[in-house]
Amino acid sequence: MDKYQFLITLAGVIFSLGLLGVAVRRNLLVVMMCLEIMLNAVVLSFVTSASRSNTVAGASMTFFIYVAASCEIALAMAIVVLLVKRHATLDLDAHQDLKG
């Protein structure tokens, strides 16, 4: 197994662990951290493919992903703070009234 296959396999394992955390955990902050773990696994696969093809496309895509992720996490944390103020808990089951 060469290093590219190892890194893609590692990205798949990390993504699977993040997905498992999103499916199993009931805490808002832990779910958000698992989503960020999944995002980092995708970035790892982009960087691996860019390294294999000797292009800067993966590196530039990584930059744009991290810019978008920083904006996303800032908005998500603000929403979490508002939800905690409203329900006084981080449990996802307490926010069932948000379903449409």
LOBAMAR-499539 format. One record per residue (C-alpha): residue number from 1; residue in three letters; chain; x negated, y negated, z. Coordinates in pm, whole numbers, plus 50000, padded with zeros to 5 digits. Layout:
<NUM, "ALA", "A", <X, Y, Z>>
...
This chain:
<1, "MET", "A", <50000, 50000, 50000>>
<2, "ASP", "A", <49848, 49670, 49897>>
<3, "LYS", "A", <49884, 49347, 50092>>
<4, "TYR", "A", <50171, 49216, 49876>>
<5, "GLN", "A", <50385, 49523, 49937>>
<6, "PHE", "A", <50303, 49502, 50307>>
<7, "LEU", "A", <50407, 49135, 50324>>
<8, "ILE", "A", <50731, 49193, 50134>>
<9, "THR", "A", <50810, 49490, 50360>>
<10, "LEU", "A", <50730, 49276, 50664>>
<11, "ALA", "A", <50962, 49002, 50534>>
<12, "GLY", "A", <51238, 49261, 50491>>
<13, "VAL", "A", <51189, 49392, 50843>>
<14, "ILE", "A", <51188, 49041, 50991>>
<15, "PHE", "A", <51501, 48952, 50794>>
<16, "SER", "A", <51672, 49269, 50916>>
<17, "LEU", "A", <51584, 49191, 51277>>
<18, "GLY", "A", <51725, 48840, 51238>>
<19, "LEU", "A", <52043, 48979, 51083>>
<20, "LEU", "A", <52076, 49227, 51367>>
<21, "GLY", "A", <52038, 48944, 51617>>
<22, "VAL", "A", <52310, 48741, 51445>>
<23, "ALA", "A", <52545, 49040, 51443>>
<24, "VAL", "A", <52483, 49151, 51801>>
<25, "ARG", "A", <52422, 48841, 52011>>
<26, "ARG", "A", <52700, 48615, 52138>>
<27, "ASN", "A", <52494, 48312, 52246>>
<28, "LEU", "A", <52498, 48012, 52010>>
<29, "LEU", "A", <52132, 47926, 52060>>
<30, "VAL", "A", <52016, 48284, 52010>>
<31, "VAL", "A", <52224, 48312, 51693>>
<32, "MET", "A", <52064, 47992, 51561>>
<33, "MET", "A", <51717, 48124, 51641>>
<34, "CYS", "A", <51796, 48448, 51458>>
<35, "LEU", "A", <51909, 48247, 51155>>
<36, "GLU", "A", <51578, 48063, 51161>>
<37, "ILE", "A", <51394, 48396, 51180>>
<38, "MET", "A", <51584, 48507, 50869>>
<39, "LEU", "A", <51488, 48183, 50695>>
<40, "ASN", "A", <51122, 48237, 50781>>
<41, "ALA", "A", <51139, 48587, 50634>>
<42, "VAL", "A", <51268, 48441, 50307>>
<43, "VAL", "A", <50987, 48185, 50310>>
<44, "LEU", "A", <50735, 48463, 50365>>
<45, "SER", "A", <50865, 48644, 50058>>
<46, "PHE", "A", <50843, 48321, 49852>>
<47, "VAL", "A", <50483, 48263, 49960>>
<48, "THR", "A", <50394, 48625, 49890>>
<49, "SER", "A", <50536, 48613, 49540>>
<50, "ALA", "A", <50363, 48280, 49471>>
<51, "SER", "A", <50035, 48423, 49596>>
<52, "ARG", "A", <50074, 48727, 49374>>
<53, "SER", "A", <50151, 48521, 49061>>
<54, "ASN", "A", <49893, 48249, 49139>>
<55, "THR", "A", <50144, 47965, 49102>>
<56, "VAL", "A", <50242, 47677, 49323>>
<57, "ALA", "A", <50614, 47743, 49279>>
<58, "GLY", "A", <50639, 47942, 49602>>
<59, "ALA", "A", <50448, 47680, 49800>>
<60, "SER", "A", <50662, 47397, 49667>>
<61, "MET", "A", <50979, 47597, 49732>>
<62, "THR", "A", <50856, 47659, 50087>>
<63, "PHE", "A", <50810, 47286, 50140>>
<64, "PHE", "A", <51164, 47212, 50023>>
<65, "ILE", "A", <51306, 47496, 50231>>
<66, "TYR", "A", <51142, 47361, 50545>>
<67, "VAL", "A", <51263, 47008, 50474>>
<68, "ALA", "A", <51618, 47135, 50432>>
<69, "ALA", "A", <51583, 47358, 50740>>
<70, "SER", "A", <51474, 47068, 50958>>
<71, "CYS", "A", <51780, 46870, 50851>>
<72, "GLU", "A", <52001, 47173, 50905>>
<73, "ILE", "A", <51870, 47244, 51254>>
<74, "ALA", "A", <51912, 46880, 51358>>
<75, "LEU", "A", <52279, 46887, 51254>>
<76, "ALA", "A", <52336, 47231, 51400>>
<77, "MET", "A", <52193, 47133, 51737>>
<78, "ALA", "A", <52417, 46826, 51746>>
<79, "ILE", "A", <52719, 47047, 51675>>
<80, "VAL", "A", <52610, 47292, 51947>>
<81, "VAL", "A", <52579, 47008, 52199>>
<82, "LEU", "A", <52931, 46889, 52114>>
<83, "LEU", "A", <53070, 47242, 52142>>
<84, "VAL", "A", <52903, 47295, 52479>>
<85, "LYS", "A", <53044, 46965, 52605>>
<86, "ARG", "A", <53391, 47070, 52487>>
<87, "HIS", "A", <53396, 47426, 52624>>
<88, "ALA", "A", <53111, 47421, 52882>>
<89, "THR", "A", <52971, 47750, 52752>>
<90, "LEU", "A", <52736, 47884, 52485>>
<91, "ASP", "A", <52942, 48199, 52429>>
<92, "LEU", "A", <53071, 48238, 52073>>
<93, "ASP", "A", <53400, 48390, 52188>>
<94, "ALA", "A", <53495, 48064, 52361>>
<95, "HIS", "A", <53501, 47889, 52024>>
<96, "GLN", "A", <53769, 48106, 51861>>
<97, "ASP", "A", <53996, 47803, 51820>>
<98, "LEU", "A", <53766, 47680, 51541>>
<99, "LYS", "A", <53877, 47958, 51306>>
<100, "GLY", "A", <54094, 47835, 51021>>
